[in-house]
Amino acid sequence: MVQRNQRGQLTLQHQTVSAKNAPEFADGLDETDFELIALTDQIQQDAVIKEFWSKKTTPADFFLKIYDPEKGDKGLQEAICTYVQDRMGQILERLQGKQVFIMGKDGEPTWREMGVAPERASVLFHFRRNEDSTHYFPTIQYQGQKLEFQYKNAVIVCEQPAWLLLGDTLHNFHNDVDGKKIKPFLNKKFIVIPRQVEDSYFQRFVAPLVESFDVHARGFDIRSERYVARPQLTFSDAPGATVVAAPAPRAVAPARRGSPVAAHTATAEATVSEHIHFDLSFRYGDHTVHTAHNKRVCVKLEKKEDNYIFHRLIRNLDREQEIISELRDRALEVKGGRAVLEKATAFRWLHHHADELARLGFTVQQGPTSGKDYFIGAVTVQVGITETNDWFDVHGTVCFGEFEVPFIKLRPYILNKRHEFRLPNGQIAIIPEEWFTQYLELFAFSEEHQHALTLRKHHLALVSDLQNGNLATVVMSRKLEKLREFEAVEDRPLPPSFRGELRPYQKAGYNWLHFVQDYQFGGCLADDMGLGKTVQTLAMLLQRKESGAAQGAASLLVMPTSLVYNWMAEAFKFTPTLRLLIYTGTYRDKNVEQFADYDVVLTSYGIVRLDADLLRTYKFDYVILDESQAIKNPGSTTSQAVRGLHSRHRLILTGTPVENSTMDLWSQMSFINPGLLGTQAFFRKEFLKPIEKGKDEAKTRRLHTLIKPFILRRHKAQVARELPDKIENLSYCPMTEEQQQCYEETKSFYRNKILQSIEEHGTASTQFMLLQGLTKLRQIANHPRMADEEYAHESGKLREVVRMIKSVVSEGHKVLVFSQFVKHLDIVRASLDERQLAYAYLDGNTRDRHKEVARFQESDELRVFLISLKAGGVGLNLTAADYVFILDPWWNPAVEAQAVDRAHRIGQQRTVFTYKFITQNTVEEKILALQNKKIQLVTDLITTDEAIIKSLTKEDIEELLG
């Protein structure tokens, strides 16, 4: 710190000043002084070390190592130099008007005063070319006079920008002259450039000099030229010379292995081939100027014979900026003269903007560093789709400039998302990105036959989409044209021998089955459980028989074993003229020739799996799958077996087309309309993953569009007005082999004892034994474990009850499940627990009945309520449920009616479906028959089991135990 003493002399204070203590001297300092102090702080040794080195060190260690002549870090030296020079320049700029001194060698701070020249000087660079060499030297002019600076002990105080101390005056220069260009001439008249190196010297040194400074030349020409700026876009799949922004000082040191900088570089190199690099340049006359060049003047060197011409091109920077803006408006962001786009996007951009680029005067060309020779001409496609008897023929041509390629050749490229297509001349054409969306389904759903593409008729919606999007021209029959415009399904008369009536919505379903049949489509009837899928299907099959459309071929109905008897019962009731063959059981006649004598063959999924090879040899009229979710797993043996069957038509029936996964839908749709949703792999990639993982609404809508024409789905709520208040159904359940054996043994035991007792003592004395025996048989009909805790096998009724509970729940309904036996409810509970199905529960031991009722009524998630008949017969209001399952029907219908009324009471706004589960060939079925025989007795008079038992004759008892 220097200050004036009382005599006005400058004296040295033994105190240093820095930004920390500068405010103490505020009276003698102005704003510029504070800036100067801050800048000088930044070039102190400690400040430099802190900026460039994170480890602890001393100035001596740091600078001696960094500036070691042999081992020194050149990159770091350069960065430190740039850092210090920049701040030196800022300090010198602020010295104007200040007292400035040179410090003496003895440390005297005010040894010699100097001033700062009020104006900038200018440098003129001279070149004299003669036969042997070229002489190069600068002259300096200040205020119109030549400034003699050579051999005058002048000093370059700062190099970038140049500051020259000449005598006692500091000079700086116009055009930010680099001090290194003046320094060699402080003690030298000129530099000699020998003829043998002048080529490279003129190119590397003189040309940049001519760009930025005033140059006077003798022996070669410097021409200032103006031209119209013509834009040029050069593209390459290799980056070429990359323009890199100057890094922050800390990052100047070479990137160590594993550092973020190194990682970024490696990533850039790895992805280079997947991107296209655009370089923007401008043609000025015959010369190309890259926009990364940031100076208003660009110099191009030309050598003609023995003469050099420096073309000093005056750029039109406004025009260049306009062009950059035009590209930005068209989504190409050029920075530092370069833009990078992903390859497919880049060529889509080129094709899309080709005409506009031509209008703006662009030349588009491929760079010499490009790894491949790309085609950038016009790309067009024409696709035609023509209906034939059995399918659509797809034909088309793709034009890459003069080359015509059959459309089918693109199939593997589109399906596998490969963008590069090699043309006959070896060039690489990039398939337009939008084609991968527009034609993906066409290629995925079509089939290749003898180098031609075909689409099945059920892809009509896709064909229409292509036509509506102007992506294909379509020729089709009037029949299919009519289908595209259809508004309502045609009404069809019921077959004359059909017994009964169809409700309006059932009649609509019957009509719809004919509609898909007429167009040779497979169909999915997906009505809620209880709406009559069976009767609609039987009516259609009867019509096929009576109209002769079946042409003598039987139809195959495949279902879970438990449903065979139900189908048989429904057929006897509504379509008794249909000839049925029950093709099940171990002793079935494995002979397809017998099918000719029947209209409908009823069988199970298990039998189809076992007899797949045999059944494949017969061509059915219809193959119909009931509860078709049985084939939801496309890889299962069952799925493969039914897909291999041959038929004119295919139909599936299900209340739950999707149980667990979207793949359930693919499997079932692929059965009725093969190829509708493409291959399994395609469907998984394009629909299942986006829908299930990505919640992609657009994909969901697209999938719905594709399948909509082939699915008829009615929920109970949609047809509520057409339904009566209550609908009762019987569900017949076959016993398992183990269950049947257990039942027969118990029946024989009680039959012999009871009939012997009747013979000896009459019916009155056998009532208790009869009640005991019937109860035991009823328990075994439900589940043998109720009578024998050691029983380890399955029950046919439990299997069917659980299947139907799952079906009702998956359709969004609530169900009350009643049983007279708490033991039976326990078994059902265990089965639901195993399948993680939630339920409410109520029996005589339940303490808080109302809490359990409220839980079921109010929770949407809780869809099953297990109730014992005795506990739930009265006082419950369960209007949330619209299905009632009676697990073990018994004599007294009044008890069952009370159970049904838990759901069907005031406040219930939906039809209530009741299902009674009857085990085939057991006492349950026989009691039902007796009920029908003595209907008056069991409905009007009898209220207790004992009264019923008393009314039974010997013949009735023999019938029950027969």
Secondary structure as GFF3:
##gff-version 3
##sequence-region A 1 962
A	DSSP	beta_strand	2	4	.	.	.	ID=ss1
A	DSSP	beta_strand	10	12	.	.	.	ID=ss2
A	DSSP	three_ten_helix	22	28	.	.	.	ID=ss3
A	DSSP	alpha_helix	31	42	.	.	.	ID=ss4
A	DSSP	alpha_helix	45	52	.	.	.	ID=ss5
A	DSSP	alpha_helix	59	66	.	.	.	ID=ss6
A	DSSP	alpha_helix	74	93	.	.	.	ID=ss7
A	DSSP	beta_strand	100	102	.	.	.	ID=ss8
A	DSSP	beta_strand	112	116	.	.	.	ID=ss9
A	DSSP	beta_strand	122	129	.	.	.	ID=ss10
A	DSSP	beta_strand	133	142	.	.	.	ID=ss11
A	DSSP	beta_strand	145	147	.	.	.	ID=ss12
A	DSSP	beta_strand	155	158	.	.	.	ID=ss13
A	DSSP	beta_strand	163	166	.	.	.	ID=ss14
A	DSSP	beta_strand	169	172	.	.	.	ID=ss15
A	DSSP	three_ten_helix	174	176	.	.	.	ID=ss16
A	DSSP	three_ten_helix	179	181	.	.	.	ID=ss17
A	DSSP	three_ten_helix	183	185	.	.	.	ID=ss18
A	DSSP	beta_strand	191	194	.	.	.	ID=ss19
A	DSSP	three_ten_helix	195	197	.	.	.	ID=ss20
A	DSSP	alpha_helix	198	201	.	.	.	ID=ss21
A	DSSP	pi_helix	202	206	.	.	.	ID=ss22
A	DSSP	alpha_helix	207	212	.	.	.	ID=ss23
A	DSSP	beta_strand	214	218	.	.	.	ID=ss24
A	DSSP	beta_strand	221	226	.	.	.	ID=ss25
A	DSSP	beta_strand	230	236	.	.	.	ID=ss26
A	DSSP	three_ten_helix	249	251	.	.	.	ID=ss27
A	DSSP	alpha_helix	260	271	.	.	.	ID=ss28
A	DSSP	three_ten_helix	272	274	.	.	.	ID=ss29
A	DSSP	beta_strand	275	284	.	.	.	ID=ss30
A	DSSP	beta_strand	287	290	.	.	.	ID=ss31
A	DSSP	beta_strand	297	304	.	.	.	ID=ss32
A	DSSP	beta_strand	307	314	.	.	.	ID=ss33
A	DSSP	alpha_helix	317	329	.	.	.	ID=ss34
A	DSSP	beta_strand	338	342	.	.	.	ID=ss35
A	DSSP	alpha_helix	343	359	.	.	.	ID=ss36
A	DSSP	beta_strand	363	366	.	.	.	ID=ss37
A	DSSP	beta_strand	379	387	.	.	.	ID=ss38
A	DSSP	beta_strand	391	400	.	.	.	ID=ss39
A	DSSP	beta_strand	403	406	.	.	.	ID=ss40
A	DSSP	three_ten_helix	407	410	.	.	.	ID=ss41
A	DSSP	alpha_helix	411	415	.	.	.	ID=ss42
A	DSSP	beta_strand	420	422	.	.	.	ID=ss43
A	DSSP	beta_strand	428	430	.	.	.	ID=ss44
A	DSSP	alpha_helix	435	438	.	.	.	ID=ss45
A	DSSP	alpha_helix	440	445	.	.	.	ID=ss46
A	DSSP	beta_strand	447	449	.	.	.	ID=ss47
A	DSSP	beta_strand	452	456	.	.	.	ID=ss48
A	DSSP	three_ten_helix	457	459	.	.	.	ID=ss49
A	DSSP	alpha_helix	460	468	.	.	.	ID=ss50
A	DSSP	beta_strand	473	475	.	.	.	ID=ss51
A	DSSP	alpha_helix	478	485	.	.	.	ID=ss52
A	DSSP	alpha_helix	504	518	.	.	.	ID=ss53
A	DSSP	beta_strand	523	525	.	.	.	ID=ss54
A	DSSP	alpha_helix	533	547	.	.	.	ID=ss55
A	DSSP	beta_strand	555	559	.	.	.	ID=ss56
A	DSSP	three_ten_helix	561	563	.	.	.	ID=ss57
A	DSSP	alpha_helix	564	574	.	.	.	ID=ss58
A	DSSP	beta_strand	580	582	.	.	.	ID=ss59
A	DSSP	three_ten_helix	592	597	.	.	.	ID=ss60
A	DSSP	beta_strand	600	604	.	.	.	ID=ss61
A	DSSP	alpha_helix	605	610	.	.	.	ID=ss62
A	DSSP	alpha_helix	612	615	.	.	.	ID=ss63
A	DSSP	beta_strand	619	626	.	.	.	ID=ss64
A	DSSP	three_ten_helix	628	631	.	.	.	ID=ss65
A	DSSP	alpha_helix	637	643	.	.	.	ID=ss66
A	DSSP	beta_strand	646	653	.	.	.	ID=ss67
A	DSSP	alpha_helix	662	672	.	.	.	ID=ss68
A	DSSP	alpha_helix	680	683	.	.	.	ID=ss69
A	DSSP	pi_helix	684	688	.	.	.	ID=ss70
A	DSSP	alpha_helix	689	692	.	.	.	ID=ss71
A	DSSP	alpha_helix	697	707	.	.	.	ID=ss72
A	DSSP	three_ten_helix	708	710	.	.	.	ID=ss73
A	DSSP	beta_strand	711	712	.	.	.	ID=ss74
A	DSSP	three_ten_helix	716	722	.	.	.	ID=ss75
A	DSSP	beta_strand	726	733	.	.	.	ID=ss76
A	DSSP	alpha_helix	737	761	.	.	.	ID=ss77
A	DSSP	three_ten_helix	764	766	.	.	.	ID=ss78
A	DSSP	alpha_helix	767	782	.	.	.	ID=ss79
A	DSSP	three_ten_helix	784	786	.	.	.	ID=ss80
A	DSSP	alpha_helix	796	810	.	.	.	ID=ss81
A	DSSP	beta_strand	815	819	.	.	.	ID=ss82
A	DSSP	alpha_helix	822	834	.	.	.	ID=ss83
A	DSSP	beta_strand	840	842	.	.	.	ID=ss84
A	DSSP	alpha_helix	849	858	.	.	.	ID=ss85
A	DSSP	beta_strand	864	868	.	.	.	ID=ss86
A	DSSP	alpha_helix	869	872	.	.	.	ID=ss87
A	DSSP	beta_strand	883	886	.	.	.	ID=ss88
A	DSSP	alpha_helix	893	900	.	.	.	ID=ss89
A	DSSP	beta_strand	912	919	.	.	.	ID=ss90
A	DSSP	alpha_helix	923	933	.	.	.	ID=ss91
A	DSSP	alpha_helix	935	936	.	.	.	ID=ss92
A	DSSP	pi_helix	937	941	.	.	.	ID=ss93
A	DSSP	alpha_helix	945	951	.	.	.	ID=ss94
A	DSSP	alpha_helix	954	960	.	.	.	ID=ss95
###
